[in-house]
């Protein structure tokens, strides 16, 4: 496996995986305003925000999200302004492949656009994290069916240069304990490795059971991070934020 270790300026692509994805392999998805990048709202809510965002940056983020719209940030250093509504905040971990026994799975099937309704239904039952109508466009998704019904899946989301994030790992309650999620995780890892890239994952730090499983499969902790989901100002608050940004720009 070979993966570029650093971006320009010495930054590792996994330090800002959203920004590295949207300026790299996923550039065709990028919606940009000023220094803010985000995916289309029906693909994934992830956005890239500068380390030290100013008033104008938050106004640009609000314009991209739309009044009351959501953005999700990882590895943020500063919380959003008070007129943004934080709806989710959690500590997380970033894990990288350090010897995963990646292997194809004979029962796994490749999922496509026609499978999205079933995938959305499985996600609604299992809550693995954001999966939207166009999330499947981000990479390969594999699933396992039993009697024709989709009961487990896993796939790819963020795609910094040389890396691919495994996401959407979920199993229906009726088949839990059979190792299906593990098999799919290893199969997706195999797909990533076959392209000469390296798998990585994010997980909630509090989900010690899942983190322990991933580590037992050959992932190692690269760093601790954080996740934030927030809603942009709605209506009058959005107009006020844009006005403040314009005033700040005029004074600069």
N, C-alpha and C positions, 0 to 999 in steps of 0.2 A: 504494500500500500504506500502511496506517496500522496502527501497533502501539503499544500503550501502553508508554512507555519506562521507567516507574518504578512500583514498588509503594509502598504506604504506608511512610512513614519514609525514602523516597528510595532504597530498594533496587531494583536492576534485577531483573526476573523471571528473567533468565538467570544471575544470581549464585547462585540456589538453584532450579534448574529443576524439581527433584523436588518440593520444598515448594510452589513456585508452581503446579505442575500439580495437586497433591493438595488445594490449598485454592482452586483455580480450576476450569477446565473438567473436570478429572478427579476432582473432589471425591466423585463417586458411587463411585469405586473405593477411597477412603481407608479404611485401617484405622488407628485411632489408639489410643495408650496414652500418657497424659501428654503430653509434648512430642514424641513420636516419631510419625511418619506413615510408612506404607508401602503399597505395592500388594499385593493378594492374591498369594500365592506362585505361583499358576499363571498370573498375568498377566505380571509382571516382577519381578525381585528388588530393584528400586530402593527405597530408603528415604530419608527426610529426617530428619536429626539436627541438633540445635542446634549453633551454632559452637563452643560451649564445653560439651559434654555432661558432666554429673556422674554420680556412681554410680547415682543413681536413673534417669537417662536410659538408661544402658546396661542396667540391669535391665529397664526397660520395653521396650527394643529386643529383649532376649533373650526376653521374654514374647511379643512379637509374632512373632518368628521361630520360637519353639519350640525345645526342646533340640536342638542340633546344626543348627538351621536357618540359612539364609544370608540376609544382607542385603548390598546393594551401595550404596555411598555415593560421591557425586561432590563435589568441592570441599571435602573434609574438612580440618580443621585439626589435629585431634588423633587419634592412632591409638586403636583400641579397647583395653580393658583386657587384661592378660596372659592372662586365662582365655578370651578369644576367640581363635580360630584364623584368622589371616590367610591366605587362600588365593590372593589375587590383589591386586597393587598395581602401578599403572603411572601414568606421567605421560601427560597427554592434552592435547588442544587443543579449543577450542570455536570453531566457525566459523559465520558468519552470512551470509545472502544480501546481496551487495553488487552486484547486477546480473546474477544468473543468468539465462541465456536459457531460462527455463521454457517448456515447450511440451508439448501432449498428444502421445501416441504412438498411431498407428493399430493397432499390433500388441499394445499393452498391454491386458490384461483385468483387471477388478476381481476380486480374490480374496475369498472368503467362508469361513464356517465349514466348508463341505464340502471346501474345499481344504487345510485345516490339516494333515492327514496328509502330503500331498505337500510342504507348506511345511516341516514339521518334518524331513522326509527331506532336502530341499535344504539346510537349515541344518546338519544333521548332517554333510553332505559338505563344506560350504564354510566353516563356522565364522565367520560374520559377527559373532557376539555373541549374547547371550541372546535366544532366541525360544521361547516356551512355549505350551502349548495354548490359552491365552486372550489371548495378546499381540495377536492380530488385532483384539480389541475396542478397542484404543487409538486406532485411526484407519484411514485408507484404506491398503490394500495393493494394489499392482498387480504383475502378473506377465506373463511372456512364455512361451508354450508353443511347442515344436517337435515336430511329429508327436504332438501331444496330451500331451506330457510337459512339466511345469514346469521350465524351465531357468534362469530368472532372476526376481528379485523385488526390491521395495523398498517401504517403507511408512513409517508414522508411529508415534512412540512417545510421548515426553514432550510435554506440551501446556500450557506456561505461557500466561497470558493474552496473546493477540496473536501467539503464536509456535507453531510446530509442528516437532518434531524429526524429521528423516529418519533412518531406521534400517533394519536388516535388509537392507541392500544386498548382494546376492550373486548370483553367476553360476556355473553348473555348469562344470566344467573343459572339457567337450566343446565349449563355445561361447565360451570366453574369447577376447578379442581382437577380438570383433565389435561392441563398443561397447554391448552390451545394458544393462549397469549404468548407463552414462551416460544412455542414453535413458530408463530408468526413473526415475533420479534427477531428470531434468528434468521428467518427466511428473508425479511426485509433487509437485515444487515448483510446478507449474502448478495442481494441485488445491489446494494450500495458499494460493497467491496468489488463486485464485478466491474463497476465503472471506474475503479481505481480511486474511490473516495473513502472517507472514514465516517462511520456512524457516530452520532452523539445524541444525547437525550436531555430533556429537562424534566424535573419532578418536584413536587412540593416537598420541602424538607421535613414537614410533619408526617408525611406518608412513609414512615420508616420501613414498613413491610415491603412496599414497592421498591424503595431504594436498595434495601437489602437483597431483593431478588435480582435487580439489575447488576449489582456488584458481584453476586454469585455467578452471573452469566459471563462476566469478564469486562464489565464497565468499571471505570474508576472515577472517583470524584476529581474534577478539574478545578472547580471553584464553587463557592456559594454565591447566590444571586438573589434577586427579588423580582416579584411580579406585581404590576399595578394595572388595574382597569379603571378608567374614569370616563365620565360623561361630560361632553363639552357643554358650555353655557347655552342655555335655551333662550330664544327670543331676545328680550331686552338685554339680558346679560351678555349675549353674544355680540350685540351691537356695541355695548359699552366696552367690551374687551378689545374689539377692533379699533374703537376710537382712542383708547389708551395706547394701543400699539402705534397708531398713526402719530399721536402726540409725542411719544417717545422717539420715533424715527425723526420727527421734525426737529427735536432738540439735539439730536446726535450729530 
